[in-house]
Amino acid sequence: MSPIPTPDPGADDGVAPEFIRVVRLVDAFEDGRRQRATADAAEIRVLADAAAAVARPAHASPDRARRAELDRRALVADLATSSRVSEWTVSRLLSEASDLCARFEPGVESLARGEITRQHLAVIHDAGHAITDDAARAEFLQLALDRAATLTAGRLAPVLKVVAERFLERTIDERHRAAAAGRRIEVFDLPDDMAALTAILPATLAHGIEDRLTQQARSVIAARGSDDTDGGGDRDRDRDVDRDVEDADDCEADERTMDQLRVDIFTDTLLTAGPTECVAGTGLEAIRATVQVTVPVLAMTGASNEPALLAGYGPIDPGTARILAAGATGWERVMTSPVTGSVLAVDRYRPGPALNRFLAARDEHCRFPGCRRPVRRCDIDHTIAASEGGPTHHANLAHLCRGHHTLKGVTAWSVEQVSPGVLVWTSPTGRKHTDRPEPTVRFIPDDTAARPRATMREPWLFSADDPPGSPGAPPF
């Protein structure tokens, strides 16, 4: 194949139109990336200025320090709601931008010129943030920027880890001890009734856990018999994989993959009572958590496939909901509008404050825009303070986490409950953000479920605009 000629950007004669088009597309892409890098640098500097504006003054009195912290939290909330990202993310960006402009200014300047990308700057910052000596960090930055000019961010990261090691004052053991103090568990919700459980822990332990799970999974596969490796299809694949489990002949063939086995062994080891019970791979029976699950009556009995609803997450499969229901210590009946799904009333068969139950079913979580802290970890706040004549009524109450409760009370943030459960927040800069309670029922029942309900005339089949009881109040 003959080489493709490189065209003169100013001359199109003698060059295929398709090639000219490709060159122009690549040029446009490069120009767009440079513009994006410049915009990213400008955003970093804006965030650094914002962090400086609400920084706690040196040698501040306790009252002044508290005021500065409240101002910072108000600003973080304003930035988060205006950009539709979490407050945690905004706090992280403020801290990162402040450090970048204070200690990594050459990198920010290189980003502003479009010489590197935001990903490159993040890699440089991660590798060099522990370098405390200014001269050493300047030398590191020069080397890092030189390498970033020719490497992708992915390839740059391992290179800079080695380079940074030469400039670090603390030994790797000292840094590891400090890092290990931040070990933690995190959960990230995923689609289709799934979630990711992440453990941040020392690398040796993490790899050791993964290796042990792999060995256990291999032992299960080996116990199936040689038919997994030699392709024999006539052997009995239903024999027991654990000689200690009784009635092994009744087990179905175990065809789980290596990944599936590792997850099942991990789950069962953590959630079941002992290793003899590590068979099912679910561990749901051992869960003893505080969760709010809405389950349609017919789904509870198995007569319908309507999904259950896990508060703060969304639909979950009915089978999981029934297993959780079997271990529940009590249940509440939530009456909802068949049209909008809005909560109209809550009652239960054991003593308890009816108004608290209604608010918990309606709110599910803190009612500040974007906050997902569950109601069990929130305060019930009077939208109009009781000291100012605000009634203790569902139209003047909402759940707020302690942080946003404080934000409402002592900063320029304000809130109005324009209708029962609908909160309009106003930020210190005048931006308005409306937070509405999510309907408990987010799915449409099938005809099989709808017809029996209409026939039996269940008491919750009434108009959302005309609930039973006194006008404007839930029927407690």
C-alpha positions in Angstrom: 0.0 0.0 0.0 1.4 3.4 -1.0 1.8 6.0 1.7 -0.9 8.6 1.9 0.4 12.1 1.1 0.3 14.8 3.7 -1.7 17.7 2.2 -0.9 21.4 2.5 -3.6 22.8 4.7 -3.9 25.8 2.4 -4.1 23.8 -0.8 -6.7 21.2 -1.8 -5.5 20.5 -5.4 -4.4 16.9 -6.1 -5.7 15.5 -2.7 -8.7 13.3 -2.3 -11.7 15.1 -0.9 -12.2 12.3 1.7 -8.7 12.8 3.0 -9.2 16.6 3.2 -12.4 16.0 5.2 -10.6 13.7 7.7 -7.8 16.2 8.2 -10.2 18.9 8.9 -12.2 16.7 11.3 -9.0 15.9 13.2 -8.0 19.5 13.3 -11.4 20.4 14.6 -11.2 17.7 17.3 -7.8 19.0 18.4 -9.0 22.5 18.5 -12.0 21.4 20.6 -9.8 19.6 23.0 -7.6 22.7 23.4 -10.6 24.9 24.0 -11.9 22.4 26.6 -8.5 22.3 28.4 -8.6 26.2 28.5 -12.1 26.1 29.9 -11.0 23.4 32.5 -8.1 25.7 33.6 -10.5 28.6 34.0 -12.9 26.5 36.1 -10.0 25.4 38.3 -9.1 29.0 39.0 -12.7 30.0 39.6 -13.0 27.2 42.2 -9.7 28.2 43.8 -11.0 31.7 44.1 -14.3 30.4 45.6 -12.3 28.3 48.2 -10.2 31.3 49.1 -13.3 33.5 49.6 -14.7 31.2 52.3 -11.5 30.0 53.8 -11.2 30.2 57.6 -9.0 33.1 58.6 -5.8 32.3 60.4 -6.1 32.6 64.2 -9.8 33.0 64.0 -11.9 33.0 67.1 -14.3 30.0 67.6 -17.3 32.1 66.6 -15.5 33.4 63.5 -14.3 29.9 62.6 -17.9 28.6 62.9 -19.2 31.5 60.7 -16.6 30.8 58.1 -17.5 27.1 58.1 -21.2 27.9 57.6 -20.3 30.3 54.8 -18.3 27.5 53.1 -21.2 25.1 53.4 -23.6 27.6 52.0 -21.4 28.2 49.0 -20.8 24.5 48.5 -24.6 23.9 48.5 -25.1 26.8 46.0 -22.4 25.5 43.6 -23.8 21.9 43.9 -27.4 22.8 43.2 -26.6 25.2 40.3 -24.4 22.5 38.6 -26.5 19.5 39.6 -23.7 17.6 41.2 -23.3 16.4 44.8 -22.0 18.6 47.6 -19.3 16.0 48.3 -18.1 16.4 44.7 -18.0 20.2 45.0 -16.1 20.0 48.2 -13.5 17.8 46.6 -13.2 20.0 43.6 -12.7 23.1 45.8 -9.9 21.5 47.8 -8.3 20.1 44.6 -8.5 23.4 42.8 -7.0 25.3 45.8 -4.1 22.9 45.9 -3.5 23.0 42.2 -3.4 26.8 42.0 -1.2 27.0 45.2 1.3 24.2 44.5 0.9 23.1 40.9 0.5 26.4 39.1 2.8 25.4 36.2 0.5 22.5 35.5 -2.6 24.7 35.5 -0.8 27.1 33.1 0.1 24.2 30.8 -3.6 23.1 30.8 -4.7 26.7 30.0 -2.4 26.6 26.9 -3.9 23.3 25.8 -0.6 21.5 26.1 -2.1 18.8 28.5 -5.6 17.6 29.3 -7.4 17.7 32.6 -6.8 14.0 33.0 -3.0 14.6 32.7 -3.2 17.3 35.3 -5.1 14.9 37.7 -2.4 12.2 37.2 0.3 14.8 37.9 -1.5 16.0 41.0 -2.1 12.5 42.4 1.5 11.5 41.9 3.1 14.7 43.3 0.7 15.9 46.0 2.7 14.3 48.7 5.9 16.2 47.8 6.1 18.9 50.4 9.5 20.6 49.5 8.8 23.4 47.0 12.1 23.0 45.1 11.6 19.2 44.8 8.1 19.7 43.6 9.1 22.2 41.0 11.7 19.7 39.6 9.1 17.0 39.6 6.6 19.2 37.8 9.1 20.0 35.0 9.8 16.3 34.5 6.1 15.4 34.7 5.1 18.0 32.1 7.8 16.9 29.7 6.6 13.3 29.9 2.9 14.4 29.6 3.6 16.0 26.3 4.2 12.6 24.7 2.2 10.1 26.9 -1.5 9.4 27.4 -2.8 9.9 30.9 -3.0 6.2 31.4 0.6 5.6 30.5 1.8 8.7 32.4 0.5 7.5 35.8 2.9 4.6 36.4 5.8 6.6 35.1 5.1 9.5 37.5 4.8 7.1 40.5 8.4 6.0 39.9 9.5 9.6 39.3 7.8 11.0 42.4 9.4 8.4 44.6 12.7 10.1 44.2 11.3 13.4 45.7 9.2 12.1 48.6 10.6 12.7 52.1 8.5 10.1 53.8 9.2 6.4 53.2 6.7 4.2 51.6 6.0 2.5 54.9 5.2 5.8 56.5 2.9 6.7 53.6 1.2 3.3 53.7 0.4 3.6 57.4 -1.2 7.0 56.7 -3.1 5.7 53.7 -4.3 2.6 55.6 -6.0 4.9 58.2 -8.4 5.8 55.4 -9.6 2.3 54.7 -13.3 2.2 54.1 -16.3 0.4 52.4 -18.3 2.2 49.7 -21.5 1.2 47.9 -22.4 2.5 44.5 -25.9 1.8 43.1 -26.1 0.2 39.6 -29.1 -0.4 37.3 -31.2 -3.6 37.3 -31.3 -4.1 41.1 -27.6 -4.3 41.4 -24.9 -2.4 43.3 -21.1 -2.3 43.6 -19.4 -2.9 46.9 -15.9 -1.4 47.0 -13.4 -2.0 49.8 -10.5 0.5 50.1 -7.9 -1.5 52.0 -4.2 -2.4 51.8 -3.3 -3.8 48.5 -1.8 -7.0 49.9 -5.0 -7.8 51.8 -7.1 -7.0 48.7 -5.1 -9.3 46.5 -5.0 -11.9 49.2 -8.8 -11.8 49.5 -9.2 -12.1 45.7 -6.7 -15.0 45.6 -8.5 -16.9 48.4 -11.9 -16.4 46.7 -10.3 -17.7 43.5 -8.9 -20.8 45.3 -12.3 -21.6 46.9 -14.1 -21.1 43.6 -11.6 -23.5 41.9 -12.2 -26.1 44.6 -15.9 -25.9 43.8 -15.3 -26.3 40.1 -12.9 -29.2 40.7 -15.5 -30.9 42.9 -17.9 -31.0 40.0 -15.9 -33.7 38.3 -13.7 -34.1 35.3 -16.6 -33.5 32.9 -15.9 -29.7 33.2 -12.5 -30.2 31.6 -12.7 -33.2 29.3 -16.0 -32.3 27.7 -17.8 -35.5 28.7 -21.5 -35.0 28.6 -22.7 -38.3 29.9 -21.4 -38.0 33.5 -23.7 -37.0 36.4 -23.3 -33.2 36.9 -25.7 -33.2 39.8 -23.5 -34.8 42.4 -22.6 -32.9 45.6 -19.9 -30.2 45.5 -19.6 -30.2 49.3 -19.3 -33.6 51.0 -20.7 -32.1 54.2 -24.0 -31.0 52.7 -26.8 -33.5 53.2 -29.2 -34.6 50.4 -26.6 -33.8 47.8 -28.3 -35.9 45.1 -31.2 -33.4 45.0 -29.0 -30.4 44.1 -29.2 -29.0 40.6 -26.2 -28.9 38.4 -23.8 -26.2 39.5 -22.7 -24.3 36.3 -21.7 -21.0 37.9 -18.7 -19.2 36.3 -15.5 -18.3 38.2 -16.7 -14.7 38.7 -20.1 -15.8 39.9 -18.6 -18.3 42.3 -16.2 -15.7 43.8 -19.1 -13.3 44.4 -21.3 -16.0 45.9 -18.5 -17.2 48.2 -17.7 -13.6 49.2 -21.4 -12.9 49.9 -22.1 -16.1 51.9 -18.9 -15.8 54.0 -19.9 -12.3 55.1 -23.7 -12.8 55.6 -24.3 -16.4 56.6 -23.8 -17.9 60.1 -21.1 -20.3 59.1 -19.2 -22.0 56.3 -21.7 -25.0 56.2 -24.3 -22.6 55.0 -22.3 -21.2 52.1 -24.3 -22.8 49.4 -27.0 -20.5 48.0 -24.9 -17.5 47.1 -27.4 -14.9 48.3 -27.2 -14.5 52.0 -30.4 -12.5 52.0 -31.8 -14.4 55.0 -29.0 -13.0 57.2 -29.6 -9.4 56.4 -30.7 -7.4 59.4 -30.8 -3.9 58.1 -33.1 -0.9 58.4 -34.6 -0.4 55.0 -37.9 0.9 53.6 -39.5 -1.4 51.0 -42.9 -0.9 49.4 -44.3 -4.2 48.2 -47.7 -4.5 46.4 -50.0 -6.8 48.2 -50.4 -9.2 45.3 -46.7 -9.3 44.7 -46.2 -10.3 48.4 -48.4 -13.3 47.8 -46.7 -14.2 44.5 -49.9 -13.5 42.5 -48.3 -10.6 40.6 -44.9 -9.6 39.2 -45.2 -5.9 40.1 -41.8 -4.7 41.3 -41.3 -3.7 44.9 -39.7 -0.4 45.7 -36.6 0.2 47.8 -36.6 3.7 49.1 -33.7 5.7 47.8 -32.9 3.2 45.0 -35.9 2.2 43.0 -37.6 -1.1 41.8 -36.3 -4.4 43.1 -37.4 -7.9 42.2 -40.4 -9.3 44.1 -38.4 -12.4 45.2 -35.8 -10.4 47.0 -38.6 -8.3 48.6 -40.4 -11.4 49.9 -37.2 -12.7 51.5 -36.6 -9.4 53.2 -40.3 -9.3 54.3 -39.9 -12.7 56.0 -37.4 -11.3 58.4 -39.1 -7.9 59.0 -40.2 -7.2 62.6 -43.2 -5.0 61.5 -45.0 -3.7 58.5 -46.8 -0.5 57.7 -49.7 -0.1 55.2 -49.1 2.8 52.8 -52.1 4.1 50.9 -51.3 5.8 47.7 -53.0 7.5 44.8 -53.6 5.1 41.9 -53.2 8.0 39.6 -50.1 9.8 40.8 -48.6 7.3 43.2 -48.4 10.0 45.9 -48.6 8.9 49.6 -52.1 9.7 51.0 -52.0 7.9 54.3 -50.1 5.5 56.5 -51.3 3.2 59.2 -50.0 0.2 61.1 -51.1 -2.4 63.6 -48.5 -1.5 66.3 -48.4 1.7 68.3 -46.4 4.7 66.9 -46.8 8.4 65.9 -48.9 8.4 62.8 -47.6 11.7 61.5 -43.9 10.5 61.7 -44.8 7.5 59.7 -46.6 9.6 57.1 -43.6 11.9 56.7 -41.1 9.0 56.5 -43.2 7.3 53.7 -43.5 10.6 51.8 -40.0 11.9 52.1 -37.8 8.8 52.1 -34.7 11.0 52.5 -33.5 14.5 53.3 -35.5 17.0 51.3 -32.6 19.4 50.4 -32.0 19.2 46.6 -29.7 16.3 45.8 -29.3 14.9 49.3 -30.0 11.2 49.7 -29.5 10.8 53.5 -32.3 8.4 54.6 -35.1 9.7 56.9 -33.9 7.5 59.8 -30.8 9.8 60.0 -32.7 13.1 59.6 -34.5 15.6 61.7 -38.1 16.6 61.1 -38.0 20.3 60.5 -40.8 22.9 60.7 -40.6 24.8 57.4 -42.1 27.8 59.2 -40.5 27.7 62.7 -42.9 26.7 65.5 -41.6 29.8 67.3 -43.0 31.9 64.5 -46.4 30.2 64.5 -45.7 27.4 62.1 -48.0 24.4 62.8 -46.9 20.8 63.4 -48.7 19.6 60.3 -47.6 17.6 57.3 -47.8 20.7 55.1 -45.3 22.4 57.3 -42.9 19.5 58.0 -40.1 17.8 56.1 -37.1 15.7 56.8 -33.7 17.4 56.7 -30.4 15.9 57.6 -28.5 17.6 60.4 -26.2 19.5 58.0 -28.9 20.9 55.8 -31.1 21.6 58.9 -28.3 23.8 60.2 -27.8 25.3 56.7 -31.4 26.4 56.7 -31.3 27.9 60.1 -28.1 29.9 60.2 -27.2 30.8 56.6 -28.9 32.8 53.8 -30.5 29.6 52.4 -34.3 29.7 52.8 -37.1 27.3 52.0 -40.9 27.5 51.4 -43.3 24.6 51.3 -45.5 25.9 48.5 -47.8 22.9 48.8 -47.8 19.8 51.1 -44.4 18.1 50.5 -43.3 20.5 47.7 -40.3 22.5 48.9 -38.8 25.5 47.0 -35.3 26.3 48.2 -33.7 29.7 47.5 -29.9 30.0 47.5 -27.9 32.9 48.8 -27.5 34.0 45.2 -31.2 34.0 44.5 -31.4 30.7 42.5 -34.5 28.7 43.2 -34.6 24.8 43.3 -37.8 22.8 43.7 -37.7 19.5 45.5 -40.8 17.3 45.2 -41.4 14.0 47.0 -40.9 11.0 44.8 -44.1 9.0 44.2 -44.0 5.7 46.1 -45.5 3.9 43.1 -43.3 4.4 40.0 -44.7 1.6 37.9 -48.0 0.8 36.2 -49.8 -2.3 37.5 -50.8 -4.9 34.9 -54.4 -5.7 34.1 -54.3 -8.8 36.2 -53.6 -6.7 39.3 -55.7 -3.7 38.4 -59.0 -5.6 37.8 -59.2 -7.4 41.2 -58.5 -4.1 42.9 -61.2 -2.3 41.1 -63.6 -5.2 41.8 -62.9 -5.4 45.5 -63.1 -1.5 45.7 -60.0 -1.3 48.0 -60.1 1.8 50.2 -57.1 3.4 48.6 -58.7 3.6 45.1 -59.9 7.2 45.4 -59.0 10.4 43.7 -55.7 12.0 44.7 -57.6 15.4 44.7 -60.3 14.1 47.1 -58.6 12.0 49.8 -60.7 10.7 52.7 -60.8 12.7 56.0 -60.6 16.4 56.4 -59.7 18.5 53.4 -56.0 19.0 52.9 -55.0 16.6 55.7 -54.0 12.9 55.5 -56.5 10.5 57.2 -54.8 9.8 60.5 
